């Protein structure tokens, strides 16, 4: 490997994706918003398959935030229809046959009974798979996650199952939505914005970020590869110093 070239064996174990730009892509191309979301869902499948081929163990998709409910009712209706379509048995079977394990995080009771049943069936069908775990964040917010975790921990303390002195980062983490999964190593956000939008606030403590101006429906495997190559150049210190750092400089 040439000096300064990326170590392409240094792939992230967990990628988080903020799939932004569906509406703007649709507007730019003269399409209604629903077509932007539909095309975005197809791109999500392509990127999941690209991650499977690279044997990336975990992929988390920010599919629907807790703030998205304020969008126009027509757009919400089309998004819910899209959720149902994605949760159809044929779609889930494709992932199941690729050894994918599906998980959903977020406030499920906000969705219709059909969608909740679809989520549960998909999780149950794929629960024993050992390939890439795809985590879908739906009606999810990072602050909601932290409040939920704090409430659950407080209940344990009130019931004297945990003492205050035992509370630390690891204990609180057990009550968060991604408990049992590693924190994301890399977060990719499309669409040109450079913010977290209330996504995985707790879990992003040491995550690397990659921002691109590409709208999500235009994101493809070559764009994913650019993000992975950018990540491979980075040195993750987790608050510490690089081994090559010299104190006398």
Secondary structure as a PSIPRED ss2 file (coil, helix, strand):
# PSIPRED VFORMAT (PSIPRED V4.0)

   1 X C   1.000  0.000  0.000
   2 X C   1.000  0.000  0.000
   3 X C   1.000  0.000  0.000
   4 X C   1.000  0.000  0.000
   5 X C   1.000  0.000  0.000
   6 X C   1.000  0.000  0.000
   7 X C   1.000  0.000  0.000
   8 X C   1.000  0.000  0.000
   9 X C   1.000  0.000  0.000
  10 X C   1.000  0.000  0.000
  11 X C   1.000  0.000  0.000
  12 X C   1.000  0.000  0.000
  13 X C   1.000  0.000  0.000
  14 X E   0.000  0.000  1.000
  15 X E   0.000  0.000  1.000
  16 X E   0.000  0.000  1.000
  17 X E   0.000  0.000  1.000
  18 X E   0.000  0.000  1.000
  19 X C   1.000  0.000  0.000
  20 X C   1.000  0.000  0.000
  21 X C   1.000  0.000  0.000
  22 X H   0.000  1.000  0.000
  23 X H   0.000  1.000  0.000
  24 X H   0.000  1.000  0.000
  25 X H   0.000  1.000  0.000
  26 X H   0.000  1.000  0.000
  27 X H   0.000  1.000  0.000
  28 X H   0.000  1.000  0.000
  29 X C   1.000  0.000  0.000
  30 X C   1.000  0.000  0.000
  31 X C   1.000  0.000  0.000
  32 X C   1.000  0.000  0.000
  33 X H   0.000  1.000  0.000
  34 X H   0.000  1.000  0.000
  35 X H   0.000  1.000  0.000
  36 X H   0.000  1.000  0.000
  37 X H   0.000  1.000  0.000
  38 X H   0.000  1.000  0.000
  39 X H   0.000  1.000  0.000
  40 X H   0.000  1.000  0.000
  41 X H   0.000  1.000  0.000
  42 X H   0.000  1.000  0.000
  43 X H   0.000  1.000  0.000
  44 X H   0.000  1.000  0.000
  45 X H   0.000  1.000  0.000
  46 X H   0.000  1.000  0.000
  47 X H   0.000  1.000  0.000
  48 X H   0.000  1.000  0.000
  49 X H   0.000  1.000  0.000
  50 X H   0.000  1.000  0.000
  51 X H   0.000  1.000  0.000
  52 X H   0.000  1.000  0.000
  53 X H   0.000  1.000  0.000
  54 X C   1.000  0.000  0.000
  55 X C   1.000  0.000  0.000
  56 X C   1.000  0.000  0.000
  57 X C   1.000  0.000  0.000
  58 X E   0.000  0.000  1.000
  59 X E   0.000  0.000  1.000
  60 X E   0.000  0.000  1.000
  61 X E   0.000  0.000  1.000
  62 X E   0.000  0.000  1.000
  63 X E   0.000  0.000  1.000
  64 X E   0.000  0.000  1.000
  65 X E   0.000  0.000  1.000
  66 X C   1.000  0.000  0.000
  67 X C   1.000  0.000  0.000
  68 X H   0.000  1.000  0.000
  69 X H   0.000  1.000  0.000
  70 X H   0.000  1.000  0.000
  71 X C   1.000  0.000  0.000
  72 X C   1.000  0.000  0.000
  73 X H   0.000  1.000  0.000
  74 X H   0.000  1.000  0.000
  75 X H   0.000  1.000  0.000
  76 X H   0.000  1.000  0.000
  77 X H   0.000  1.000  0.000
  78 X H   0.000  1.000  0.000
  79 X H   0.000  1.000  0.000
  80 X H   0.000  1.000  0.000
  81 X H   0.000  1.000  0.000
  82 X H   0.000  1.000  0.000
  83 X H   0.000  1.000  0.000
  84 X H   0.000  1.000  0.000
  85 X H   0.000  1.000  0.000
  86 X H   0.000  1.000  0.000
  87 X C   1.000  0.000  0.000
  88 X C   1.000  0.000  0.000
  89 X H   0.000  1.000  0.000
  90 X H   0.000  1.000  0.000
  91 X H   0.000  1.000  0.000
  92 X H   0.000  1.000  0.000
  93 X H   0.000  1.000  0.000
  94 X H   0.000  1.000  0.000
  95 X H   0.000  1.000  0.000
  96 X H   0.000  1.000  0.000
  97 X H   0.000  1.000  0.000
  98 X C   1.000  0.000  0.000
  99 X C   1.000  0.000  0.000
 100 X C   1.000  0.000  0.000
 101 X E   0.000  0.000  1.000
 102 X E   0.000  0.000  1.000
 103 X E   0.000  0.000  1.000
 104 X E   0.000  0.000  1.000
 105 X E   0.000  0.000  1.000
 106 X C   1.000  0.000  0.000
 107 X C   1.000  0.000  0.000
 108 X H   0.000  1.000  0.000
 109 X H   0.000  1.000  0.000
 110 X H   0.000  1.000  0.000
 111 X C   1.000  0.000  0.000
 112 X C   1.000  0.000  0.000
 113 X H   0.000  1.000  0.000
 114 X H   0.000  1.000  0.000
 115 X H   0.000  1.000  0.000
 116 X H   0.000  1.000  0.000
 117 X H   0.000  1.000  0.000
 118 X H   0.000  1.000  0.000
 119 X H   0.000  1.000  0.000
 120 X H   0.000  1.000  0.000
 121 X H   0.000  1.000  0.000
 122 X H   0.000  1.000  0.000
 123 X H   0.000  1.000  0.000
 124 X H   0.000  1.000  0.000
 125 X H   0.000  1.000  0.000
 126 X H   0.000  1.000  0.000
 127 X C   1.000  0.000  0.000
 128 X C   1.000  0.000  0.000
 129 X C   1.000  0.000  0.000
 130 X C   1.000  0.000  0.000
 131 X C   1.000  0.000  0.000
 132 X C   1.000  0.000  0.000
 133 X E   0.000  0.000  1.000
 134 X E   0.000  0.000  1.000
 135 X E   0.000  0.000  1.000
 136 X E   0.000  0.000  1.000
 137 X E   0.000  0.000  1.000
 138 X E   0.000  0.000  1.000
 139 X E   0.000  0.000  1.000
 140 X E   0.000  0.000  1.000
 141 X C   1.000  0.000  0.000
 142 X H   0.000  1.000  0.000
 143 X H   0.000  1.000  0.000
 144 X H   0.000  1.000  0.000
 145 X H   0.000  1.000  0.000
 146 X H   0.000  1.000  0.000
 147 X H   0.000  1.000  0.000
 148 X H   0.000  1.000  0.000
 149 X H   0.000  1.000  0.000
 150 X H   0.000  1.000  0.000
 151 X H   0.000  1.000  0.000
 152 X H   0.000  1.000  0.000
 153 X H   0.000  1.000  0.000
 154 X H   0.000  1.000  0.000
 155 X H   0.000  1.000  0.000
 156 X H   0.000  1.000  0.000
 157 X H   0.000  1.000  0.000
 158 X H   0.000  1.000  0.000
 159 X C   1.000  0.000  0.000
 160 X C   1.000  0.000  0.000
 161 X C   1.000  0.000  0.000
 162 X C   1.000  0.000  0.000
 163 X C   1.000  0.000  0.000
 164 X H   0.000  1.000  0.000
 165 X H   0.000  1.000  0.000
 166 X H   0.000  1.000  0.000
 167 X C   1.000  0.000  0.000
 168 X C   1.000  0.000  0.000
 169 X H   0.000  1.000  0.000
 170 X H   0.000  1.000  0.000
 171 X H   0.000  1.000  0.000
 172 X H   0.000  1.000  0.000
 173 X H   0.000  1.000  0.000
 174 X C   1.000  0.000  0.000
 175 X C   1.000  0.000  0.000
 176 X C   1.000  0.000  0.000
 177 X C   1.000  0.000  0.000
 178 X C   1.000  0.000  0.000
 179 X C   1.000  0.000  0.000
 180 X C   1.000  0.000  0.000
 181 X C   1.000  0.000  0.000
 182 X C   1.000  0.000  0.000
 183 X C   1.000  0.000  0.000
 184 X C   1.000  0.000  0.000
 185 X C   1.000  0.000  0.000
 186 X E   0.000  0.000  1.000
 187 X E   0.000  0.000  1.000
 188 X E   0.000  0.000  1.000
 189 X E   0.000  0.000  1.000
 190 X C   1.000  0.000  0.000
 191 X C   1.000  0.000  0.000
 192 X C   1.000  0.000  0.000
 193 X C   1.000  0.000  0.000
 194 X C   1.000  0.000  0.000
 195 X C   1.000  0.000  0.000
 196 X C   1.000  0.000  0.000
 197 X C   1.000  0.000  0.000
 198 X C   1.000  0.000  0.000
 199 X C   1.000  0.000  0.000
 200 X C   1.000  0.000  0.000
 201 X C   1.000  0.000  0.000
 202 X C   1.000  0.000  0.000
 203 X C   1.000  0.000  0.000
 204 X C   1.000  0.000  0.000
 205 X C   1.000  0.000  0.000
 206 X C   1.000  0.000  0.000
 207 X C   1.000  0.000  0.000
 208 X E   0.000  0.000  1.000
 209 X E   0.000  0.000  1.000
 210 X E   0.000  0.000  1.000
 211 X E   0.000  0.000  1.000
 212 X C   1.000  0.000  0.000
 213 X C   1.000  0.000  0.000
 214 X C   1.000  0.000  0.000
 215 X C   1.000  0.000  0.000
 216 X H   0.000  1.000  0.000
 217 X H   0.000  1.000  0.000
 218 X H   0.000  1.000  0.000
 219 X C   1.000  0.000  0.000
 220 X C   1.000  0.000  0.000
 221 X H   0.000  1.000  0.000
 222 X H   0.000  1.000  0.000
 223 X H   0.000  1.000  0.000
 224 X H   0.000  1.000  0.000
 225 X H   0.000  1.000  0.000
 226 X H   0.000  1.000  0.000
 227 X H   0.000  1.000  0.000
 228 X H   0.000  1.000  0.000
 229 X H   0.000  1.000  0.000
 230 X H   0.000  1.000  0.000
 231 X H   0.000  1.000  0.000
 232 X H   0.000  1.000  0.000
 233 X C   1.000  0.000  0.000
 234 X C   1.000  0.000  0.000
 235 X C   1.000  0.000  0.000
 236 X C   1.000  0.000  0.000
 237 X C   1.000  0.000  0.000
 238 X C   1.000  0.000  0.000
 239 X C   1.000  0.000  0.000
 240 X C   1.000  0.000  0.000
 241 X C   1.000  0.000  0.000
 242 X C   1.000  0.000  0.000
 243 X C   1.000  0.000  0.000
 244 X C   1.000  0.000  0.000
 245 X C   1.000  0.000  0.000
 246 X C   1.000  0.000  0.000
 247 X C   1.000  0.000  0.000
 248 X C   1.000  0.000  0.000
 249 X C   1.000  0.000  0.000
